[in-house]
């Protein structure tokens, strides 16, 4: 055997790395995707918060007049609305100097032109009986009856906990029959944020009346955007440490 043949026979074959040249490429691609996920997550997360801040404002309810839908001390999210968007059944936040020096929360049961009555048979609007499942069981009828015509451009408001609520009934003797101006309403309550009770039930008892009930706002979409953004940020940020750990495990 020649010296050249001996050198060739004693040389180890070239070592081929497992996976070939794909490892670095795969790592770079994963890094880019994780960075993209974090960037997209930031857009969704911060954009969702900005959207929610634009559409909604928080409000702490000071009394139990809207129990059990909203209890005293609950932190609610109220969507900013134009007064023209108010519908029967809405739980609204309004300000009227004749009522109090602070914002108040009540339910709209009558709009301009309505005939509203309350008595032993429950609530009636324009002669139609209105089911009110949101009321406490012992307050679905009232021993004190009244019948009122709501002036145009005004609203008739009641609390759900009617035995303790100071609402339009307490002002029936005034010139506006206890109503408030439509433009006194600034927002509509859509959810209880704390404690986490979720969205307020839809007031379906008013759905058969002209104008129907209001459509829910974009709160669910806002929360979905914030949650999706948080998941993308956490997932993208976790990719780097997980990839490094995997490389260490595989040498």
C-alpha positions in Angstrom: 0.0 0.0 0.0 1.4 3.4 -1.0 1.8 6.3 1.5 -1.0 8.1 -0.3 -3.3 5.2 0.1 -2.4 4.9 3.8 -3.2 8.6 4.4 -6.5 8.2 2.7 -7.5 5.1 4.6 -6.7 6.6 7.9 -8.8 9.8 7.4 -12.2 9.9 9.0 -15.1 10.6 6.6 -16.5 14.1 6.7 -19.0 14.6 9.5 -22.5 15.6 8.5 -24.4 17.6 11.0 -27.9 16.3 11.9 -30.4 18.3 10.0 -27.8 19.8 7.7 -27.8 23.6 7.1 -31.5 23.9 8.0 -31.0 24.4 11.7 -29.7 28.0 11.4 -32.3 28.9 8.8 -35.1 27.4 10.9 -33.9 29.4 13.9 -33.8 32.6 12.0 -37.3 32.0 10.6 -38.6 31.2 14.1 -37.0 34.4 15.5 -38.7 36.5 12.8 -42.1 34.9 13.4 -41.8 35.4 17.1 -40.9 39.1 16.6 -43.9 39.5 14.2 -46.1 37.8 16.8 -45.0 40.2 19.5 -45.4 43.2 17.2 -48.9 42.2 16.2 -49.8 41.4 19.8 -48.7 44.9 20.9 -51.0 46.4 18.2 -54.0 44.3 19.3 -53.3 44.8 23.0 -52.7 48.5 23.0 -55.3 49.1 20.2 -57.9 47.2 22.2 -57.3 49.3 25.3 -57.4 52.5 23.2 -60.6 51.4 21.5 -62.2 50.5 24.9 -61.2 53.9 26.4 -62.8 55.7 23.4 -66.0 53.8 23.6 -66.5 53.2 27.3 -66.1 54.9 30.6 -66.1 53.3 34.1 -68.6 54.3 36.7 -69.2 53.2 40.3 -72.8 52.8 41.3 -73.5 54.5 44.6 -76.9 52.9 45.5 -78.7 49.7 45.3 -81.6 51.1 43.2 -80.7 48.9 40.2 -80.2 45.7 42.2 -79.9 42.8 41.4 -78.7 43.7 37.9 -76.3 46.3 39.4 -75.5 46.4 43.1 -74.2 49.2 45.3 -70.5 49.7 44.8 -70.3 47.8 41.5 -67.9 49.1 38.9 -69.7 49.2 35.5 -68.6 50.0 31.9 -70.9 52.5 30.2 -70.7 53.1 26.5 -70.7 56.7 25.3 -73.8 57.2 23.2 -75.7 59.9 21.4 -79.0 60.7 23.0 -80.8 59.7 19.8 -79.5 56.1 20.4 -81.4 55.7 23.7 -84.0 52.9 23.6 -86.6 51.5 26.1 -85.0 49.1 28.5 -81.6 50.7 28.4 -79.8 51.2 31.8 -78.4 54.7 31.4 -76.1 57.1 33.2 -77.5 60.6 33.2 -77.1 63.9 34.9 -79.9 66.2 35.8 -79.5 69.0 38.4 -83.1 68.6 39.5 -82.4 65.0 40.6 -78.9 65.1 42.1 -75.5 66.8 41.8 -73.9 63.5 40.6 -74.5 61.1 37.7 -77.3 58.6 38.3 -78.1 55.1 36.9 -81.7 54.1 36.1 -83.6 52.1 33.4 -85.5 53.8 30.6 -89.1 52.5 30.5 -90.7 55.3 28.4 -89.6 57.7 25.7 -91.3 60.8 24.3 -94.9 60.1 23.3 -95.3 56.9 25.4 -98.1 56.2 27.9 -96.5 54.5 30.9 -98.5 52.9 33.7 -97.5 50.8 36.7 -99.8 48.9 39.1 -100.9 45.5 40.3 -100.6 44.1 36.7 -97.0 45.3 36.4 -95.6 47.7 33.8 -97.5 48.7 30.7 -96.2 50.9 27.9 -98.8 52.2 25.4 -101.2 49.6 26.7 -98.8 46.7 26.1 -97.7 44.6 29.1 -93.9 44.5 29.5 -92.2 41.5 31.1 -89.4 42.6 33.4 -87.3 39.5 34.4 -84.6 41.7 35.7 -86.7 42.8 38.7 -86.5 41.1 42.1 -89.3 38.6 42.4 -91.2 40.5 45.0 -91.2 43.8 43.0 -92.8 42.7 39.7 -96.1 44.4 40.7 -96.7 47.7 42.5 -99.4 48.6 45.0 -99.1 52.3 44.0 -100.5 52.8 40.5 -99.9 55.7 38.1 -100.4 56.5 34.5 -98.2 59.2 32.8 -97.8 60.6 29.3 -94.1 61.1 28.5 -93.5 64.5 26.9 -91.6 64.6 23.6 -87.8 64.8 23.9 -87.9 63.3 27.5 -87.5 60.0 29.2 -89.3 58.2 32.1 -86.9 56.3 34.3 -87.3 53.6 37.0 -85.0 51.7 39.2 -85.1 47.9 39.2 -85.2 47.8 43.0 -88.3 49.8 43.1 -89.0 49.7 46.9 -85.8 51.7 47.5 -85.3 53.6 44.2 -85.9 57.4 43.9 -86.9 57.7 40.3 -89.4 59.3 38.1 -92.2 58.2 40.4 -91.0 60.5 43.1 -91.4 63.5 40.7 -94.8 62.8 39.1 -96.2 66.1 40.5 -93.7 68.4 38.8 -94.3 70.0 35.5 -92.5 67.4 33.4 -94.2 64.4 35.2 -90.9 63.1 36.6 -89.2 62.8 33.3 -85.6 63.9 32.3 -84.4 65.5 29.1 -83.2 63.1 26.5 -79.9 64.9 26.2 -79.2 64.4 29.9 -78.1 60.8 29.0 -74.4 60.4 28.4 -73.9 56.7 28.3 -75.5 53.2 28.5 -74.4 50.6 30.9 -73.4 47.4 29.2 -71.4 45.3 31.7 -70.4 45.0 35.3 -66.6 45.1 35.4 -66.1 44.5 39.1 -67.0 42.1 40.5 -66.8 40.2 37.3 -70.5 39.7 36.5 -70.2 40.2 32.8 -72.7 41.7 30.3 -76.1 43.0 31.4 -78.9 40.8 30.1 -80.8 42.2 27.1 -84.2 43.9 28.0 -86.2 41.7 25.6 -89.5 42.7 27.2 -89.4 46.0 25.2 -88.4 44.3 21.9 -92.0 44.4 20.5 -92.4 48.1 21.0 -91.6 50.6 18.2 -87.9 51.2 17.9 -87.1 47.8 19.6 -84.1 47.5 21.9 -80.6 48.8 21.5 -77.9 46.7 20.0 -74.9 45.7 22.2 -71.8 47.7 21.7 -68.3 46.4 20.7 -67.3 45.4 24.3 -66.8 41.7 23.4 -64.7 42.6 20.4 -62.6 45.0 22.5 -62.0 42.2 25.1 -61.2 39.7 22.4 -58.6 42.1 20.9 -56.9 42.6 24.3 -56.9 38.9 25.1 -55.5 37.9 21.6 -52.8 40.6 21.9 -51.7 39.3 25.3 -51.5 35.7 24.0 -49.4 36.8 21.0 -47.1 38.9 23.2 -46.5 36.1 25.7 -46.2 33.4 23.0 -43.7 35.4 20.9 -41.7 36.4 23.9 -41.5 32.8 25.1 -40.1 31.5 21.8 -36.5 32.7 22.3 -36.0 31.0 25.7 -37.7 27.8 24.6 -35.7 27.6 21.4 -32.4 28.1 23.3 -33.4 25.4 25.8 -34.2 23.0 22.9 -30.8 23.7 21.4 -29.0 23.0 24.6 -30.9 19.7 25.0 -29.9 18.6 21.5 -26.2 19.6 21.9 
